[in-house]
Amino acid sequence: MEWAQVLVIILSVFLALFLLLSIVLVVLLIKITRQIKSVTSSAERTAQKAETMVANLSAATSPTVVAKVVSTFVKNFKK
């Protein structure tokens, strides 16, 4: 067997290993991408709910209620 044939065999084995390794890596990257997508969707839903809650809370509290709470706090603080 010539040295060129040995070199071709060695290179083909390494090429097959790298091909298999790249296929495994691509599968893992696809899984990670799906997990990231689900996490971002969950975070987006949570932020939307928080935004809705703050909007409802700000609409419910009028300036007079806030002024009354602040004045009560100031009166209690002075005592």
C-alpha positions in Angstrom: 0.0 0.0 0.0 1.4 3.4 -1.0 1.6 6.4 1.3 -1.0 8.2 -0.8 -3.6 5.5 -0.2 -2.9 5.6 3.6 -3.2 9.4 3.5 -6.5 9.1 1.7 -7.9 6.6 4.2 -6.8 8.8 7.2 -8.3 11.9 5.6 -11.6 10.1 4.8 -11.9 8.8 8.4 -11.4 12.3 9.8 -13.8 13.8 7.3 -16.5 11.2 8.3 -15.8 12.1 12.0 -16.2 15.8 11.4 -19.3 15.2 9.3 -20.9 13.2 12.2 -19.8 15.8 14.7 -21.3 18.6 12.7 -24.6 16.8 12.3 -24.8 16.3 16.1 -23.9 20.0 16.6 -26.6 21.2 14.3 -29.2 19.1 16.1 -28.2 20.5 19.4 -28.3 24.1 18.1 -31.8 23.5 16.8 -32.9 22.3 20.2 -31.3 25.3 21.9 -32.9 27.7 19.4 -36.3 26.2 20.2 -35.8 26.6 23.9 -34.7 30.2 23.4 -37.8 30.9 21.4 -40.1 29.5 24.1 -38.3 31.5 26.8 -38.6 34.7 24.8 -42.3 34.0 24.2 -42.9 33.5 27.9 -41.0 36.7 28.8 -43.0 38.6 26.2 -46.3 37.3 27.6 -45.2 38.2 31.2 -44.2 41.7 30.1 -47.5 42.2 28.3 -49.4 41.1 31.4 -47.4 43.5 33.6 -48.0 46.3 31.2 -51.7 45.7 31.3 -51.7 45.5 35.1 -49.8 48.8 35.4 -52.2 50.5 32.9 -55.2 49.3 34.8 -53.7 50.4 38.1 -52.8 53.8 36.8 -56.3 54.3 35.5 -57.8 53.2 38.8 -55.7 55.6 40.9 -56.8 59.1 40.5 -54.7 62.1 41.6 -57.1 62.8 44.5 -56.6 59.3 45.9 -52.8 59.7 45.6 -52.9 63.1 47.3 -55.0 61.7 50.2 -52.5 58.8 50.7 -49.6 61.2 50.6 -51.2 63.6 53.0 -52.1 60.8 55.4 -48.5 59.5 55.3 -47.1 63.0 55.9 -49.5 63.5 58.9 -48.5 60.2 60.4 -44.8 60.9 59.8 -45.0 64.3 61.7 -46.6 62.7 64.8 
